[in-house]
Amino acid sequence: MTRAGLEKLLERVSAWPEEAQEELAVFIADVESRHLSEYELTAEDLAALDRSLADVKAGRFAPDGTIEALFNRYFK
């Protein structure tokens, strides 16, 4: 959507019922928080990264054939 199109849409919002305006405000706040805020790693995320790092340091990698089969399964 162009900036002009967005501005026209926002102008129309003022004519919406208050309930609809509140719904839009909640939606916009949700989108903003998902796209503009920093993601905080959870303890589970950190543990997964630690396991991955340990695997890399130990030279544990999936064989090429396994990776190729996985990609073929989901991307073909």
C-alpha positions as CSV (number, residue, x, y, z in Angstrom):
1,M,0.0,0.0,0.0
2,T,1.3,3.4,-0.8
3,R,1.7,6.2,1.7
4,A,-1.2,8.1,0.1
5,G,-3.4,5.0,0.2
6,L,-2.6,4.5,3.9
7,E,-3.3,8.1,4.7
8,K,-6.7,7.9,3.0
9,L,-7.6,4.8,4.9
10,L,-6.6,6.4,8.2
11,E,-8.8,9.4,7.4
12,R,-11.8,7.1,7.0
13,V,-11.0,5.4,10.3
14,S,-12.3,8.5,12.2
15,A,-15.8,7.8,10.8
16,W,-15.7,4.2,12.1
17,P,-17.6,3.2,15.2
18,E,-15.5,3.5,18.4
19,E,-15.4,-0.3,18.9
20,A,-13.9,-0.7,15.4
21,Q,-11.3,2.0,16.1
22,E,-10.3,0.2,19.3
23,E,-10.0,-3.0,17.5
24,L,-7.7,-1.4,14.9
25,A,-5.6,0.2,17.6
26,V,-5.1,-3.2,19.3
27,F,-4.1,-4.7,15.9
28,I,-1.7,-2.0,15.1
29,A,0.0,-2.2,18.5
30,D,0.4,-6.0,18.0
31,V,1.9,-5.6,14.6
32,E,4.2,-2.9,15.8
33,S,5.4,-5.0,18.8
34,R,6.1,-8.0,16.5
35,H,8.0,-6.0,13.9
36,L,9.7,-3.2,15.7
37,S,10.6,-4.5,19.2
38,E,13.7,-6.6,20.1
39,Y,13.1,-10.3,20.7
40,E,14.1,-11.5,24.1
41,L,15.6,-14.9,24.0
42,T,14.0,-17.4,26.5
43,A,15.9,-19.9,28.6
44,E,14.8,-22.5,26.1
45,D,16.2,-20.5,23.2
46,L,19.5,-20.1,24.9
47,A,19.7,-23.8,25.7
48,A,19.0,-24.6,22.1
49,L,21.8,-22.3,20.9
50,D,24.2,-23.8,23.4
51,R,23.4,-27.3,22.1
52,S,23.9,-26.1,18.5
53,L,27.3,-24.5,19.4
54,A,28.4,-27.8,21.1
55,D,27.4,-29.8,18.0
56,V,29.4,-27.4,15.7
57,K,32.5,-27.6,18.0
58,A,32.3,-31.4,18.0
59,G,31.9,-31.5,14.2
60,R,28.4,-33.0,14.3
61,F,26.7,-32.1,11.1
62,A,23.9,-33.8,9.2
63,P,25.0,-35.7,6.1
64,D,24.4,-33.9,2.8
65,G,21.9,-36.6,1.7
66,T,19.8,-36.0,4.8
67,I,19.7,-32.3,4.2
68,E,18.8,-32.8,0.5
69,A,16.0,-35.2,1.4
70,L,14.6,-32.7,3.9
71,F,14.6,-29.9,1.3
72,N,13.1,-32.1,-1.3
73,R,10.3,-33.1,1.1
74,Y,9.3,-29.5,1.9
75,F,10.3,-27.4,-1.1
76,K,9.5,-29.5,-4.1
